[in-house]
Amino acid sequence: MRVVFDTNVVVAGLAARGLCHELIELHLPVHQPILSPDLWKELISALRDKLGLEPDELPFLELYRRHSTWVEPARLEAPVCRDPDDDRVLAAAIAGEAEALVTGDGDLLVLGAFQGVRIVSPREFLELI
């Protein structure tokens, strides 16, 4: 399945054992993750700022980067979310023809779907697959 894992899901999966960790460890490798340069920069920044980690400290990141389909998202025709960062996640999902966007962000989850992309929580993703 082509899927965008929002930064908050990846960071949570790397920070602690739990549902997001299970997604990252067991399910991300069997799906086709989609990344954009903006999502990658956001992930690296979040890992540094929130966890004090550098990318080279996490071998997982190199695998994630290489295994992902990289896209250059176009701008959305009009803002969808109140946070422009959320619109960038949606734009990446659309550009990558994602079937799902997995997020813990309530502003995205409230949409349910956008232009054919299901927007689901980590738990809903596990139920979906």
Backbone torsions as a table, in degrees:
resi	resn	phi	psi	omega
1	MET	NA	136.2	176.3
2	ARG	-81.9	122.7	-171.5
3	VAL	-145.0	142.2	171.3
4	VAL	-100.6	123.0	172.3
5	PHE	-97.8	112.6	-179.0
6	ASP	-60.4	152.7	-177.7
7	THR	-53.4	-40.1	-177.3
8	ASN	-63.0	-30.8	179.0
9	VAL	-73.4	-43.6	-179.6
10	VAL	-66.1	-44.6	179.5
11	VAL	-62.5	-45.4	178.4
12	ALA	-61.5	-37.3	179.5
13	GLY	-68.0	-29.7	178.8
14	LEU	-87.6	-23.7	-174.6
15	ALA	-80.6	-34.4	-173.7
16	ALA	-155.1	157.4	173.3
17	ARG	-68.8	146.8	179.2
18	GLY	151.6	-163.0	-176.0
19	LEU	-59.7	-47.1	-179.8
20	CYS	-65.9	-36.2	176.5
21	HIS	-62.4	-41.4	177.7
22	GLU	-61.6	-41.8	177.9
23	LEU	-60.1	-47.4	-177.0
24	ILE	-66.3	-45.5	-174.2
25	GLU	-75.5	-43.8	-172.2
26	LEU	-101.7	-34.3	-170.9
27	HIS	-103.2	-31.3	179.4
28	LEU	-59.2	-42.2	-178.1
29	PRO	-64.0	-23.0	-177.1
30	VAL	-95.4	0.4	177.7
31	HIS	-115.2	172.1	178.5
32	GLN	-101.9	94.7	179.2
33	PRO	-69.4	149.3	179.5
34	ILE	-117.4	132.4	179.2
35	LEU	-130.7	153.6	170.7
36	SER	-126.9	162.9	177.0
37	PRO	-56.3	-39.2	178.5
38	ASP	-63.7	-43.2	179.6
39	LEU	-65.5	-38.7	179.1
40	TRP	-64.3	-46.1	179.0
41	LYS	-61.3	-41.7	178.6
42	GLU	-62.3	-41.8	179.6
43	LEU	-63.6	-48.5	-179.8
44	ILE	-61.0	-43.4	179.0
45	SER	-62.8	-44.2	-179.8
46	ALA	-63.9	-40.8	179.7
47	LEU	-64.3	-39.7	178.3
48	ARG	-69.1	-49.7	-173.7
49	ASP	-72.5	-40.9	-174.2
50	LYS	-90.8	-33.3	-175.3
51	LEU	-116.8	-6.9	-179.3
52	GLY	67.0	28.4	-178.0
53	LEU	-105.4	143.8	173.7
54	GLU	-99.4	147.7	-177.9
55	PRO	-54.1	-37.9	-177.5
56	ASP	-72.2	-8.8	175.9
57	GLU	-82.0	-11.0	-174.8
58	LEU	-122.9	96.1	179.2
59	PRO	-56.2	-28.3	177.9
60	PHE	-54.4	-38.5	-175.8
61	LEU	-61.8	-38.4	178.5
62	GLU	-65.7	-41.3	176.6
63	LEU	-63.8	-44.0	179.2
64	TYR	-60.3	-46.5	-179.5
65	ARG	-61.4	-45.5	-178.3
66	ARG	-72.0	-35.9	-176.4
67	HIS	-76.7	-18.8	-174.7
68	SER	-80.1	152.7	168.3
69	THR	-88.9	123.7	-178.0
70	TRP	-93.6	136.4	179.8
71	VAL	-130.7	154.6	173.0
72	GLU	-111.7	97.0	-174.8
73	PRO	-70.5	143.0	172.3
74	ALA	-82.0	160.3	176.4
75	ARG	-69.6	144.9	175.5
76	LEU	-70.6	151.2	-178.3
77	GLU	-60.4	-35.9	179.3
78	ALA	-147.7	153.7	177.1
79	PRO	-58.7	140.5	179.4
80	VAL	-108.0	-44.0	-178.1
81	CYS	-109.6	160.2	179.3
82	ARG	-70.4	-24.0	179.5
83	ASP	-101.0	117.4	-180.0
84	PRO	-57.8	-28.2	177.0
85	ASP	-62.3	-34.9	178.2
86	ASP	-68.0	-36.4	177.1
87	ASP	-63.9	-34.0	177.8
88	ARG	-66.6	-34.6	177.0
89	VAL	-66.5	-45.3	177.8
90	LEU	-60.5	-43.2	-178.5
91	ALA	-63.3	-38.5	177.5
92	ALA	-65.7	-41.7	179.9
93	ALA	-62.8	-40.7	179.8
94	ILE	-69.0	-45.8	-179.8
95	ALA	-61.5	-35.1	-178.8
96	GLY	-88.3	4.6	-178.8
97	GLU	51.9	45.2	-179.9
98	ALA	-67.3	146.6	173.5
99	GLU	-89.8	-24.1	-179.4
100	ALA	-148.6	150.3	171.0
101	LEU	-121.7	119.2	-177.9
102	VAL	-101.1	121.8	-174.1
103	THR	-150.0	158.3	171.3
104	GLY	-108.2	5.3	-176.6
105	ASP	-82.0	115.3	-178.8
106	GLY	-59.6	-33.2	179.3
107	ASP	-65.5	-29.6	175.6
108	LEU	-85.6	-42.7	-177.4
109	LEU	-59.4	-34.3	-178.5
110	VAL	-62.3	-23.0	179.3
111	LEU	-71.2	-33.3	-179.1
112	GLY	76.6	-44.5	177.3
113	ALA	-162.6	157.5	176.5
114	PHE	-150.8	121.8	179.6
115	GLN	45.7	46.1	175.5
116	GLY	86.6	-1.5	178.9
117	VAL	-99.0	120.1	174.5
118	ARG	-69.9	136.9	177.4
119	ILE	-114.4	113.1	-171.1
120	VAL	-132.5	154.9	173.0
121	SER	-75.9	166.2	176.3
122	PRO	-55.2	-42.7	179.1
123	ARG	-63.6	-44.2	178.5
124	GLU	-62.7	-35.3	177.6
125	PHE	-63.2	-44.1	178.5
126	LEU	-62.0	-37.6	177.1
127	GLU	-69.2	-35.6	-179.3
128	LEU	-64.6	-40.7	-177.1
129	ILE	-90.1	NA	NA
